[in-house]
Amino acid sequence: MSAATPAPAFATSGTFLKSLAVGNAGNAVVATGFATTNNTPLYYYNTRNPEFTQPASTVDLNNATAAASADRSKIWLVQGDPTVTSPPSVYQYAASTQLIGATSITLNQNTILPAIDREATRFVLNGTNVYDSDFGLLGTLPATTGAVVLRPDATRAYTFDSTSGQVHAFDLTATPNGGAFPEVGSGTALAGSPGSDVRMAISADGGSLFLAGSNQIVVQPTPP
């Protein structure tokens, strides 16, 4: 059955629905945006009884981007606008409690989407910062990262390098060297160029990478 649910009535003209991630307990988290820097409301969307509601403790975020772990147990929301000078808080939603709150991480988002492993034990923000489930910074990935995914078991990070146009693998089980996780191998050439604004995904078994850009979708075997 198909259905359409009207957007909420926004208090501020110019507010729009920006980003959505679905939890495993029936709620989707919906972030709103604004053309410039401005805090706008966050909503829950009930997938079983379609309607928009706001969290019990109303949360307004700045152009937030939502991303979920593969098991849909956790959803992260990074926020901020390029003009923001004080990094805002990163928020997390737990599907088990259906509660949302600020984490100890402060960061002004860039254009690289968050990456999370299957069970939400590791996550990458802004393409470079690798955190554990307690929000501790474990290490970093290269500044040239244009997109990133995590192997489902969180042992590897795979990045698309915006300079070389290659895929690189990093060992997340190793001790960082000078804060940076060590690379495994020296990069893998792609079957074709995905173009600009690349987004990455990984198959459920971790065996294939998908890179979508302005030109095309490229499917590659996952490097070791």
VOPA-288661 format. One line per field, with one value per residue: chain; residue in one letter; z, x, y negated of N, C-alpha, C, O, CB in turn. Coordinates in pm, whole numbers, plus 50000, padded with zeros to 5 digits. Glycine has a CB too. Example, Ala and Ser with C-alpha at 12.3 -4.5 7.8 and 13.67 -1.06 7.14 Angstrom:
# VOPA-288661
cadena = c(A_A)
residuo = c(A_S)
n.w = c(50780_50708)
n.u = c(51319_51285)
n.v = c(50569_50225)
ca.w = c(50780_50714)
ca.u = c(51230_51367)
ca.v = c(50450_50106)
c.w = c(50780_50787)
c.u = c(51320_51290)
c.v = c(50330_49997)
o.w = c(50846_50804)
o.u = c(51424_51341)
o.v = c(50332_49886)
cb.w = c(50905_50572)
cb.u = c(51131_51408)
cb.v = c(50447_50060)
This chain:
# VOPA-288661
cadena = c(A_A_A_A_A_A_A_A_A_A_A_A_A_A_A_A_A_A_A_A_A_A_A_A_A_A_A_A_A_A_A_A_A_A_A_A_A_A_A_A_A_A_A_A_A_A_A_A_A_A_A_A_A_A_A_A_A_A_A_A_A_A_A_A_A_A_A_A_A_A_A_A_A_A_A_A_A_A_A_A_A_A_A_A_A_A_A_A_A_A_A_A_A_A_A_A_A_A_A_A_A_A_A_A_A_A_A_A_A_A_A_A_A_A_A_A_A_A_A_A_A_A_A_A_A_A_A_A_A_A_A_A_A_A_A_A_A_A_A_A_A_A_A_A_A_A_A_A_A_A_A_A_A_A_A_A_A_A_A_A_A_A_A_A_A_A_A_A_A_A_A_A_A_A_A_A_A_A_A_A_A_A_A_A_A_A_A_A_A_A_A_A_A_A_A_A_A_A_A_A_A_A_A_A_A_A_A_A_A_A_A_A_A_A_A_A_A_A_A_A_A_A_A_A)
residuo = c(M_S_A_A_T_P_A_P_A_F_A_T_S_G_T_F_L_K_S_L_A_V_G_N_A_G_N_A_V_V_A_T_G_F_A_T_T_N_N_T_P_L_Y_Y_Y_N_T_R_N_P_E_F_T_Q_P_A_S_T_V_D_L_N_N_A_T_A_A_A_S_A_D_R_S_K_I_W_L_V_Q_G_D_P_T_V_T_S_P_P_S_V_Y_Q_Y_A_A_S_T_Q_L_I_G_A_T_S_I_T_L_N_Q_N_T_I_L_P_A_I_D_R_E_A_T_R_F_V_L_N_G_T_N_V_Y_D_S_D_F_G_L_L_G_T_L_P_A_T_T_G_A_V_V_L_R_P_D_A_T_R_A_Y_T_F_D_S_T_S_G_Q_V_H_A_F_D_L_T_A_T_P_N_G_G_A_F_P_E_V_G_S_G_T_A_L_A_G_S_P_G_S_D_V_R_M_A_I_S_A_D_G_G_S_L_F_L_A_G_S_N_Q_I_V_V_Q_P_T_P_P)
n.w = c(50000_49918_50049_50137_50347_50469_50508_50824_50968_50940_51163_51085_50788_50488_50587_50534_50465_50521_50572_50640_50849_50926_51216_51403_51544_51456_51428_51225_51203_51131_50989_50953_50736_50636_50419_50489_50778_51046_51317_51310_51350_51472_51385_51462_51266_51249_51130_51131_51199_51017_51080_51173_51459_51734_51928_52281_52441_52285_52000_51828_51544_51344_51017_50999_50935_50899_50981_50985_51165_51021_51143_51234_51495_51607_51542_51402_51419_51255_51240_51134_50957_50690_50777_51049_51345_51594_51678_51664_51872_51824_51776_51905_51838_51999_51911_52080_52310_52203_52234_52210_52222_52303_52227_52355_52159_51960_51653_51333_51060_50741_50386_50366_50423_50736_50844_50952_51130_51120_51377_51522_51661_51580_51429_51169_51129_50928_50742_50832_51113_51344_51567_51880_52033_52266_52211_52199_52045_51826_51622_51305_50954_50617_50516_50255_50203_50034_50052_50257_50390_50631_50697_50766_51009_51136_51113_50908_50732_50436_50193_49952_49772_49712_49571_49442_49322_49383_49569_49908_50179_50533_50843_51113_51342_51419_51600_51596_51411_51505_51547_51318_51139_51009_50660_50455_50212_49901_49772_49542_49206_49033_48837_48677_48658_48913_48914_49043_49384_49537_49676_49902_49949_50110_50064_50243_50316_50313_50088_49854_49709_49651_49455_49396_49185_49013_48753_48717_48852_49025_49076_49287_49383_49728_49872_50038)
n.u = c(50084_50055_50123_50094_50231_50165_50404_50517_50376_50578_50728_50902_50940_51076_51199_51281_51229_51509_51679_51678_51669_51616_51515_51524_51295_51055_51045_51141_51401_51383_51543_51544_51610_51770_51823_52039_52253_52077_51879_51653_51352_51362_51224_51028_50923_50663_50660_50472_50229_50169_50291_50415_50596_50729_51033_51010_51163_51204_51406_51614_51810_52101_52075_52089_52230_52130_52225_52225_52321_52386_52229_52029_52009_52117_52120_52297_52335_52478_52567_52550_52664_52862_52929_52928_53102_53157_53190_52908_52714_52722_52453_52280_52054_51885_51743_51640_51550_51419_51500_51666_51974_52239_52579_52917_53072_53179_53143_53167_52980_53090_53068_53082_52925_52827_52975_52900_52951_52808_52695_52709_52950_53169_53223_53248_53308_53280_53444_53701_53744_53752_53548_53464_53194_53147_53194_53457_53751_53928_54118_54245_54160_54285_54314_54241_54024_53724_53492_53355_53328_53252_53371_53136_53204_53362_53640_53783_53826_53712_53807_53730_53961_53992_54190_54364_54176_54139_54050_54110_54228_54203_54333_54145_54184_54439_54704_54693_54924_55089_54841_54700_54527_54679_54745_54630_54794_54833_54641_54365_54287_53999_53730_53614_53558_53366_53287_53204_53113_53097_52941_52950_52884_52854_52832_52617_52761_53012_53169_53161_53202_53029_53025_52889_52855_52859_52884_52853_52771_52996_53099_53289_53509_53571_53869_54142)
n.v = c(50119_49778_49454_49107_48861_48547_48282_48143_47842_47582_47350_47151_46981_47112_47335_47678_48033_48231_48459_48813_49100_49442_49612_49929_49976_49885_49608_49333_49093_48759_48493_48139_47855_47543_47266_47106_47057_47179_47287_47554_47756_48100_48417_48711_48986_49199_49517_49717_49609_49372_49058_48733_48647_48458_48498_48577_48405_48129_48086_47870_47840_47753_47760_48048_48377_48707_49043_49399_49698_50026_50222_50068_49980_49752_49402_49136_48784_48528_48185_47835_47543_47404_47145_47150_47088_47197_47524_47735_47965_48321_48540_48831_49095_49355_49652_49845_49717_49509_49248_48932_48754_48517_48590_48625_48522_48252_48090_47945_48020_48154_48217_48490_48794_48950_49262_49587_49892_50230_50296_50065_50011_49870_49552_49304_48966_48674_48789_48839_48869_49126_49291_49460_49654_49521_49263_49188_49063_49257_49262_49137_49085_49024_48677_48635_48787_48853_48993_49254_49587_49844_50174_50434_50570_50388_50388_50275_49965_49823_49600_49345_49177_48844_48719_48908_49070_49333_49635_49685_49890_49924_50033_50086_50224_50198_50027_49678_49474_49202_49099_49165_49419_49717_49780_50049_50216_50033_49884_49909_49918_49794_49941_49757_49400_49258_48996_48670_48564_48808_49096_49369_49721_50042_50395_50630_50855_50759_50790_50638_50313_50008_49725_49421_49148_48830_48913_49199_49529_49727_50055_50253_50525_50569_50444_50627)
ca.w = c(50000_49914_50121_50148_50471_50452_50596_50935_50947_50998_51220_51013_50643_50428_50643_50447_50509_50466_50584_50712_50875_50988_51325_51395_51635_51399_51409_51147_51251_51017_51014_50863_50700_50602_50315_50555_50911_51127_51384_51274_51433_51442_51397_51445_51175_51285_51005_51142_51202_50958_51127_51226_51595_51781_52049_52406_52465_52149_51959_51706_51498_51233_50890_51040_50845_50976_50926_51076_51154_50937_51220_51265_51640_51641_51436_51436_51351_51254_51203_51116_50830_50673_50845_51194_51396_51713_51638_51740_51924_51747_51850_51877_51868_52028_51878_52193_52404_52122_52291_52141_52308_52259_52269_52399_52040_51892_51519_51228_50953_50604_50290_50367_50508_50841_50814_51075_51107_51133_51513_51583_51751_51526_51332_51112_51103_50839_50658_50887_51257_51378_51708_51932_52073_52380_52153_52210_51918_51821_51525_51189_50815_50544_50488_50116_50192_49978_50093_50340_50448_50722_50684_50866_51138_51188_51111_50802_50672_50294_50155_49817_49782_49616_49493_49354_49256_49416_49696_50003_50295_50657_50947_51235_51459_51449_51679_51507_51408_51507_51545_51193_51119_50899_50537_50412_50069_49852_49692_49436_49097_49006_48701_48606_48747_48950_48899_49164_49490_49550_49794_49906_50026_50112_50071_50377_50348_50310_49974_49739_49732_49552_49454_49309_49169_48912_48622_48710_48970_49008_49171_49297_49495_49842_49894_50162)
ca.u = c(50000_50128_50057_50171_50206_50205_50509_50466_50365_50699_50710_50988_50931_51204_51242_51246_51272_51644_51749_51600_51728_51514_51556_51466_51181_50935_51058_51246_51440_51379_51605_51504_51719_51743_51919_52156_52266_51958_51832_51517_51310_51383_51097_51017_50817_50621_50640_50355_50112_50242_50270_50531_50587_50858_51080_50954_51243_51216_51544_51636_51947_52142_52096_52143_52233_52109_52278_52199_52399_52317_52125_51930_51997_52160_52121_52377_52300_52581_52500_52633_52668_52999_52954_52929_53239_53170_53138_52790_52714_52670_52345_52258_51923_51890_51614_51590_51480_51354_51540_51774_52046_52370_52695_53029_53146_53141_53202_53088_52977_53125_52978_53100_52825_52879_52984_52882_52956_52678_52641_52732_53065_53261_53163_53339_53245_53355_53534_53836_53750_53697_53509_53402_53053_53142_53225_53599_53822_54025_54222_54200_54182_54349_54237_54197_53907_53605_53379_53407_53239_53317_53336_53033_53259_53437_53784_53842_53761_53744_53788_53755_54055_53951_54308_54412_54064_54146_53996_54215_54182_54274_54314_54092_54222_54579_54731_54722_55060_55075_54698_54639_54522_54768_54683_54656_54821_54869_54534_54308_54227_53859_53697_53577_53547_53228_53259_53214_53013_53090_52884_52991_52808_52919_52733_52597_52867_53140_53249_53153_53188_52951_53059_52799_52892_52786_52897_52807_52790_53105_53095_53424_53536_53632_54011_54169)
ca.v = c(50000_49652_49344_48983_48788_48407_48231_48062_47697_47524_47217_47058_46993_47149_47463_47790_48165_48242_48586_48913_49232_49527_49700_50063_49990_49823_49464_49270_48961_48669_48363_48032_47766_47403_47227_47050_47112_47158_47407_47591_47870_48241_48489_48855_49028_49334_49590_49805_49521_49259_48921_48664_48594_48407_48565_48524_48285_48077_48062_47791_47858_47666_47831_48177_48492_48828_49168_49509_49821_50124_50291_49964_49961_49617_49301_49019_48659_48425_48060_47718_47472_47355_47018_47170_47076_47279_47654_47778_48102_48434_48605_48973_49152_49498_49711_49926_49629_49405_49120_48864_48662_48471_48666_48541_48479_48128_48096_47879_48118_48120_48280_48635_48856_49039_49405_49664_50036_50296_50296_49934_50009_49770_49461_49205_48837_48584_48866_48855_48898_49257_49294_49583_49639_49429_49131_49159_49056_49365_49231_49059_49127_48913_48555_48639_48876_48791_49076_49363_49687_49938_50314_50461_50609_50272_50410_50195_49849_49809_49461_49297_49067_48742_48678_49016_49138_49474_49681_49723_49967_49891_50134_50024_50304_50166_49906_49564_49421_49057_49070_49210_49564_49757_49828_50186_50206_49899_49825_49992_49841_49825_49983_49635_49286_49230_48853_48588_48586_48953_49161_49508_49820_50173_50502_50684_50951_50689_50831_50547_50170_49936_49583_49347_49008_48754_48979_49336_49614_49822_50167_50311_50616_50500_50478_50704)
c.w = c(50000_49988_50123_50277_50452_50551_50711_50894_51017_51046_51143_50864_50585_50483_50550_50510_50442_50463_50669_50732_50957_51096_51315_51487_51586_51377_51309_51211_51129_51058_50912_50837_50664_50506_50372_50694_50996_51192_51350_51343_51378_51465_51401_51345_51206_51158_51011_51142_51150_51008_51177_51369_51631_51906_52174_52451_52328_52116_51828_51669_51374_51110_50911_50930_50930_50905_51030_51058_51075_51012_51269_51415_51683_51518_51485_51356_51368_51199_51181_50972_50814_50748_50997_51245_51522_51683_51725_51784_51819_51835_51812_51922_51890_52003_51995_52292_52334_52181_52212_52237_52250_52311_52318_52282_51989_51761_51421_51104_50822_50511_50289_50467_50617_50792_50946_51043_51141_51272_51591_51687_51709_51431_51292_51082_51021_50757_50718_51031_51290_51528_51747_51981_52195_52341_52171_52073_51920_51730_51406_51058_50738_50517_50345_50095_50140_50011_50169_50378_50542_50688_50794_51004_51198_51189_51006_50773_50527_50251_50005_49831_49672_49531_49394_49275_49283_49545_49783_50123_50416_50766_51077_51360_51503_51535_51584_51521_51398_51499_51423_51183_51000_50778_50512_50260_50031_49762_49578_49331_49073_48861_48614_48706_48783_48928_49030_49264_49515_49684_49787_49987_50017_50126_50212_50417_50344_50188_49857_49784_49617_49565_49351_49306_49060_48775_48615_48845_48937_49117_49169_49403_49607_49856_50023_50284)
c.u = c(50088_50050_50150_50132_50253_50316_50447_50454_50482_50673_50789_50980_51070_51260_51197_51291_51406_51699_51667_51682_51627_51576_51487_51348_51059_50941_51167_51276_51454_51437_51556_51623_51671_51853_52047_52165_52144_51921_51685_51481_51352_51250_51122_50905_50785_50585_50520_50225_50159_50199_50402_50502_50725_50902_51023_51030_51278_51359_51543_51783_51972_52173_52152_52134_52226_52167_52263_52300_52318_52210_52016_51910_52031_52153_52204_52327_52414_52517_52601_52626_52811_53030_52961_53073_53263_53110_53020_52801_52665_52566_52334_52117_51940_51753_51555_51510_51396_51378_51658_51844_52181_52479_52803_53110_53091_53216_53110_53095_53034_53032_52989_53004_52890_52880_52981_52893_52820_52617_52674_52843_53171_53184_53264_53260_53339_53460_53668_53841_53678_53673_53461_53262_53036_53184_53370_53665_53934_54143_54161_54229_54234_54255_54185_54077_53786_53478_53436_53294_53321_53276_53234_53086_53352_53588_53856_53757_53806_53710_53803_53842_54025_54067_54350_54300_54063_54071_54113_54152_54268_54234_54270_54121_54364_54589_54762_54867_55051_54929_54626_54639_54609_54691_54723_54675_54850_54763_54492_54244_54084_53839_53658_53564_53401_53189_53275_53103_52990_53027_52922_52895_52884_52811_52727_52704_53005_53224_53252_53138_53109_52986_52970_52841_52811_52788_52829_52823_52899_53094_53229_53427_53605_53779_54028_54167)
c.v = c(49876_49545_49224_48913_48644_48369_48152_47914_47630_47381_47112_47082_47022_47278_47576_47922_48196_48383_48682_49039_49312_49614_49834_50085_49913_49674_49430_49135_48871_48534_48262_47940_47628_47360_47167_47110_47075_47290_47430_47723_48006_48313_48640_48881_49173_49411_49684_49726_49385_49121_48865_48620_48540_48483_48498_48400_48228_48039_47982_47803_47773_47751_47971_48282_48618_48949_49277_49622_49924_50201_50196_49942_49819_49527_49182_48900_48561_48298_47948_47665_47419_47226_47031_47169_47160_47416_47698_47924_48201_48504_48752_49013_49302_49557_49788_49843_49524_49265_49064_48768_48624_48563_48569_48486_48346_48122_48026_47968_48063_48199_48433_48698_48941_49184_49481_49812_50098_50278_50170_49934_49907_49679_49354_49079_48750_48657_48898_48903_49028_49263_49433_49553_49548_49288_49090_49160_49160_49333_49160_49131_49005_48796_48552_48731_48799_48866_49194_49458_49774_50080_50347_50500_50504_50292_50325_50072_49844_49667_49442_49173_48965_48691_48784_49083_49287_49504_49726_49795_49933_49990_50067_50106_50273_50041_49791_49517_49269_49014_49122_49362_49603_49809_49973_50183_50062_49837_49916_49902_49887_49866_49864_49522_49260_49084_48780_48624_48734_48994_49308_49592_49951_50279_50560_50784_50888_50718_50736_50403_50109_49788_49514_49202_48943_48822_49114_49405_49715_49928_50237_50420_50538_50539_50558_50615)
o.w = c(50075_49989_50111_50311_50421_50664_50697_50796_51140_50980_51137_50817_50628_50431_50493_50596_50319_50364_50760_50643_51045_51072_51229_51508_51664_51314_51310_51266_51035_51149_50797_50908_50663_50512_50310_50726_51015_51128_51361_51389_51258_51554_51350_51339_51190_51088_50906_51091_51228_50983_51217_51397_51566_51983_52173_52495_52263_52193_51731_51752_51308_51098_50849_50845_51023_50782_51149_50950_51062_50953_51336_51457_51784_51405_51597_51242_51478_51119_51206_50880_50914_50778_51066_51193_51553_51665_51847_51738_51736_51954_51702_52027_51808_52066_52009_52353_52396_52179_52157_52323_52160_52424_52323_52302_51977_51756_51426_51049_50794_50555_50217_50584_50594_50710_51042_50937_51186_51282_51714_51790_51790_51361_51370_51016_51041_50707_50660_51069_51267_51608_51663_51972_52224_52427_52160_51992_52003_51759_51405_51052_50789_50497_50315_49982_50194_49999_50149_50397_50534_50653_50904_51105_51301_51259_51014_50787_50499_50271_49939_49895_49554_49429_49276_49172_49213_49621_49737_50163_50405_50780_51142_51471_51610_51541_51499_51630_51296_51449_51421_51215_50900_50791_50543_50188_50115_49685_49524_49362_49089_48774_48491_48827_48693_48923_49118_49233_49513_49789_49678_50082_49928_50193_50292_50535_50370_50182_49769_49883_49502_49674_49232_49411_49018_48691_48521_48939_48832_49235_49063_49503_49581_49851_50109_50396)
o.u = c(50185_49927_50272_50014_50370_50320_50337_50516_50485_50606_50748_51011_51170_51360_51088_51378_51416_51759_51595_51757_51561_51675_51401_51304_50970_50851_51274_51187_51528_51387_51529_51724_51552_51965_52153_52092_52113_51930_51602_51570_51375_51173_51222_50806_50871_50491_50470_50123_50185_50088_50491_50396_50824_50817_50992_50969_51371_51426_51480_51870_51879_52282_52251_52045_52305_52161_52285_52357_52197_52109_51922_51806_51980_52177_52183_52284_52444_52423_52721_52585_52876_53146_52996_53157_53378_52988_53031_52889_52580_52588_52374_52069_52003_51655_51433_51415_51312_51291_51739_51779_52231_52472_52782_53205_52969_53337_52988_53203_53026_52926_52914_53001_52996_52798_53049_52846_52729_52498_52666_52833_53251_53092_53353_53156_53460_53554_53744_53936_53558_53765_53423_53215_52925_53208_53404_53637_54024_54256_54043_54310_54228_54134_54094_54034_53749_53368_53552_53180_53444_53160_53244_53024_53415_53659_53978_53635_53925_53598_53878_53803_54032_54044_54371_54326_53994_54034_54203_54040_54389_54117_54350_54087_54407_54497_54850_54925_55011_54898_54503_54739_54612_54586_54835_54582_54885_54793_54573_54158_54052_53919_53667_53560_53318_53070_53349_53013_52876_53056_52925_52832_52967_52710_52819_52735_53105_53339_53336_53071_53120_52978_52975_52860_52707_52703_52755_52880_52894_53082_53279_53357_53687_53810_53940_54187)
o.v = c(49869_49546_49239_48906_48621_48419_48099_47870_47623_47303_46996_47191_46963_47328_47570_47924_48189_48425_48639_49079_49257_49683_49853_50198_49881_49618_49492_49070_48902_48469_48297_47946_47598_47412_47176_47204_46958_47395_47340_47794_48025_48276_48689_48808_49261_49375_49726_49772_49294_49075_48940_48562_48572_48528_48379_48302_48275_47970_48022_47778_47728_47806_48009_48279_48636_48957_49254_49639_49910_50240_50238_49892_49770_49571_49134_48913_48515_48305_47964_47736_47391_47199_46935_47242_47192_47425_47698_47996_48170_48524_48792_48972_49370_49517_49795_49892_49459_49178_49138_48708_48690_48610_48448_48411_48330_48145_48044_47989_47943_48242_48499_48658_48998_49223_49444_49855_50029_50249_50170_49867_49863_49722_49318_49085_48750_48595_48976_48972_49040_49242_49514_49440_49504_49204_48972_49248_49153_49372_49125_49224_48894_48813_48474_48751_48695_48811_49231_49417_49777_50105_50293_50469_50528_50220_50305_50073_49860_49620_49514_49076_48996_48626_48755_49145_49362_49414_49797_49765_49916_50025_50000_50065_50315_49959_49805_49522_49215_48906_49124_49427_49531_49872_50015_50150_49980_49747_49991_49820_50004_49833_49871_49546_49243_49052_48822_48702_48781_48937_49366_49544_49970_50256_50541_50798_50956_50675_50750_50373_50151_49731_49546_49140_48995_48792_49143_49349_49780_49895_50276_50411_50450_50658_50557_50663)
cb.w = c(50122_49769_50266_50024_50593_50471_50518_51058_50999_50897_51367_51061_50580_50448_50786_50307_50474_50545_50645_50637_50951_50882_51459_51426_51773_51485_51542_50995_51335_50964_51010_50922_50586_50731_50222_50562_50978_51042_51536_51119_51447_51529_51282_51582_51024_51383_50971_51269_51347_50810_51239_51138_51697_51810_52054_52516_52552_52130_51941_51726_51468_51273_50800_51163_50756_51002_50883_51056_51295_50879_51339_51202_51713_51700_51398_51409_51408_51169_51310_51152_50825_50529_50808_51233_51426_51836_51644_51657_52049_51705_51824_51948_51754_52174_51758_52264_52495_52110_52441_52017_52445_52305_52153_52492_51928_51980_51475_51198_50931_50574_50153_50402_50424_50968_50733_51142_51191_51102_51587_51648_51758_51452_51388_50984_51235_50920_50533_50877_51337_51332_51736_52045_52102_52493_52214_52302_51893_51775_51480_51189_50750_50414_50513_50027_50329_49830_49970_50467_50336_50869_50694_50817_51124_51327_51086_50675_50748_50207_50230_49739_49771_49689_49586_49436_49108_49428_49676_50049_50265_50702_50968_51222_51428_51319_51778_51538_51289_51393_51554_51073_51099_50948_50416_50454_49988_49778_49637_49493_48968_49039_48703_48527_48682_49094_48843_49129_49454_49536_49802_49963_49974_50228_49970_50387_50252_50430_49927_49647_49745_49571_49421_49354_49139_48900_48587_48601_49011_49012_49136_49330_49450_49973_49899_50153)
cb.u = c(49905_50154_50020_50148_50280_50084_50609_50559_50227_50814_50751_51134_50872_51304_51184_51310_51165_51737_51889_51469_51865_51446_51527_51572_51220_50823_51086_51204_51574_51233_51760_51385_51796_51738_51854_52150_52394_51840_51852_51502_51160_51498_51003_50990_50859_50500_50764_50365_50049_50226_50163_50570_50541_50850_51234_50958_51373_51125_51621_51593_51975_52264_52189_52071_52363_51959_52426_52057_52437_52418_52186_51797_52086_52303_51976_52527_52167_52707_52400_52776_52561_53026_52847_52859_53270_53102_53249_52664_52627_52785_52210_52365_51819_51936_51627_51705_51579_51203_51575_51722_52064_52395_52749_53121_53138_53171_53226_53142_52836_53276_53006_53247_52730_52794_53113_52746_53069_52693_52692_52604_53128_53381_53035_53410_53206_53421_53554_53908_53690_53792_53399_53488_52993_53231_53136_53668_53880_53958_54295_54267_54049_54403_54322_54311_53875_53619_53292_53475_53170_53282_53463_52943_53334_53391_53813_53858_53795_53667_53887_53621_54201_53888_54424_54484_54070_54292_53893_54295_54186_54245_54444_53944_54209_54658_54848_54628_55143_55154_54677_54714_54376_54866_54723_54539_54704_54999_54578_54204_54311_53770_53584_53447_53609_53206_53119_53206_52881_53229_52727_53131_52660_53023_52766_52461_52862_53217_53202_53037_53327_52797_53210_52653_53039_52844_53041_52883_52656_53244_52979_53527_53624_53555_54098_54304)
cb.v = c(50000_49609_49387_48891_48855_48314_48143_48076_47641_47525_47215_47070_46864_47040_47483_47773_48274_48157_48566_48945_49220_49615_49635_50165_49941_49852_49396_49254_48967_48653_48374_47953_47823_47311_47127_46893_47063_47101_47396_47602_47869_48302_48454_48927_49010_49330_49670_49889_49509_49262_48916_48543_48705_48255_48563_48631_48315_47956_48196_47641_48006_47581_47752_48226_48492_48850_49152_49563_49877_50222_50361_49999_50059_49618_49257_49044_48601_48468_48019_47749_47356_47335_46919_47303_46932_47213_47759_47759_48112_48534_48534_49060_49123_49525_49803_49993_49560_49432_49134_48788_48722_48326_48755_48621_48586_48003_48243_47734_48166_48152_48227_48672_48941_49026_49438_49632_50101_50443_50416_49885_50146_49838_49397_49259_48767_48475_48796_48726_48782_49372_49190_49644_49774_49481_49026_49259_48913_49491_49358_48921_49184_48963_48432_48683_48940_48779_49122_49308_49774_49905_50407_50570_50739_50241_50556_50279_49715_49915_49371_49265_49117_48626_48646_49120_49113_49517_49797_49599_50119_49746_50216_50002_50454_50147_49930_49447_49480_48995_48924_49149_49610_49865_49739_50285_50261_49905_49692_50092_49853_49705_50086_49653_49161_49266_48832_48438_48518_49014_49141_49520_49835_50184_50613_50748_51067_50723_50959_50585_50102_49960_49561_49361_48995_48615_48995_49413_49687_49749_50266_50201_50737_50532_50350_50776)
